[in-house]
Amino acid sequence: MTIVGVLPELEVLKLRLRSNKCKIWETNDGEFTKLKFLLIELSSLVEWNIERDHFPSFHHLILR
């Protein structure tokens, strides 16, 4: 996800149908700085580790 996370203009991210096969997702400083919307649907994700200042522009999260 680091490759996607550093895209400078990424505002919307939709992860569907097990597009992320990792069980644990850890974000790093400088990733997803403009992300506003995140959809995680039918994922094998079990744990999501983020810091308080990650996703500074975040507004909307949908987990299905």
C-alpha contacts under 8 A as a table, 3 or more apart, distances in Angstrom:
res1	aa1	res2	aa2	distance
1	M	4	V	5.23
1	M	5	G	5.90
2	T	5	G	4.82
2	T	6	V	6.32
2	T	27	T	7.62
2	T	28	N	7.88
2	T	31	E	7.05
3	I	6	V	5.82
3	I	7	L	7.17
4	V	7	L	5.61
5	G	10	L	7.83
5	G	31	E	4.52
5	G	32	F	4.76
6	V	30	G	6.97
6	V	31	E	4.98
6	V	32	F	6.25
6	V	33	T	7.92
7	L	10	L	5.64
7	L	31	E	7.96
7	L	32	F	7.45
8	P	32	F	7.93
8	P	33	T	7.54
8	P	34	K	7.30
9	E	34	K	6.39
10	L	13	L	7.40
10	L	32	F	7.00
10	L	34	K	6.02
10	L	35	L	5.69
11	E	32	F	8.00
11	E	34	K	5.38
11	E	35	L	3.93
11	E	36	K	5.10
11	E	37	F	6.43
12	V	35	L	5.90
12	V	36	K	6.08
12	V	37	F	4.82
12	V	38	L	6.10
13	L	35	L	7.44
13	L	37	F	6.31
13	L	38	L	4.99
13	L	39	L	6.40
14	K	38	L	5.84
14	K	39	L	4.62
14	K	40	I	6.21
14	K	41	E	7.90
15	L	18	R	7.27
15	L	19	S	5.71
15	L	20	N	6.86
15	L	38	L	7.82
15	L	39	L	5.93
15	L	40	I	4.87
15	L	41	E	6.14
15	L	43	S	7.56
16	R	19	S	5.55
16	R	39	L	7.72
16	R	40	I	6.16
16	R	41	E	4.79
16	R	42	L	5.96
16	R	43	S	6.76
17	L	41	E	6.39
17	L	42	L	5.01
17	L	43	S	6.26
18	R	21	K	5.80
18	R	41	E	7.60
18	R	42	L	5.77
18	R	43	S	4.53
18	R	44	S	6.13
19	S	43	S	7.18
20	N	43	S	6.78
20	N	44	S	7.36
20	N	45	L	7.52
21	K	43	S	7.45
21	K	44	S	6.16
21	K	45	L	7.36
22	C	25	W	6.76
22	C	44	S	6.83
22	C	45	L	6.20
23	K	44	S	5.81
23	K	45	L	4.39
23	K	46	V	5.14
23	K	47	E	6.48
24	I	45	L	6.01
24	I	46	V	6.02
24	I	47	E	4.77
24	I	48	W	5.87
24	I	49	N	7.63
25	W	45	L	7.30
25	W	47	E	6.38
25	W	48	W	4.85
25	W	49	N	6.16
26	E	48	W	6.03
26	E	49	N	4.73
26	E	50	I	6.07
27	T	31	E	6.82
27	T	49	N	6.67
27	T	50	I	5.57
27	T	51	E	7.77
27	T	54	H	7.43
28	N	31	E	5.86
28	N	50	I	7.68
28	N	54	H	7.46
29	D	54	H	6.49
30	G	33	T	6.23
30	G	54	H	7.57
31	E	54	H	7.26
31	E	55	F	7.53
32	F	35	L	5.19
32	F	54	H	7.34
32	F	55	F	5.61
33	T	54	H	7.22
33	T	55	F	5.49
33	T	56	P	5.96
33	T	57	S	6.53
34	K	55	F	7.10
34	K	56	P	7.11
34	K	57	S	5.35
34	K	58	F	7.43
35	L	38	L	7.51
35	L	55	F	6.33
35	L	56	P	7.86
35	L	57	S	5.86
35	L	58	F	5.67
36	K	55	F	7.88
36	K	57	S	5.46
36	K	58	F	4.14
36	K	59	H	5.07
36	K	60	H	6.30
37	F	58	F	6.44
37	F	59	H	6.18
37	F	60	H	4.82
37	F	61	L	6.00
38	L	60	H	6.41
38	L	61	L	4.99
38	L	62	I	6.36
39	L	61	L	5.96
39	L	62	I	4.74
39	L	63	L	6.11
39	L	64	R	7.95
40	I	43	S	6.43
40	I	62	I	6.25
40	I	63	L	5.01
40	I	64	R	6.29
41	E	62	I	7.91
41	E	63	L	5.97
41	E	64	R	4.61
42	L	64	R	6.32
45	L	48	W	7.43
50	I	54	H	6.38
51	E	54	H	5.41
53	D	56	P	5.98
55	F	58	F	5.29
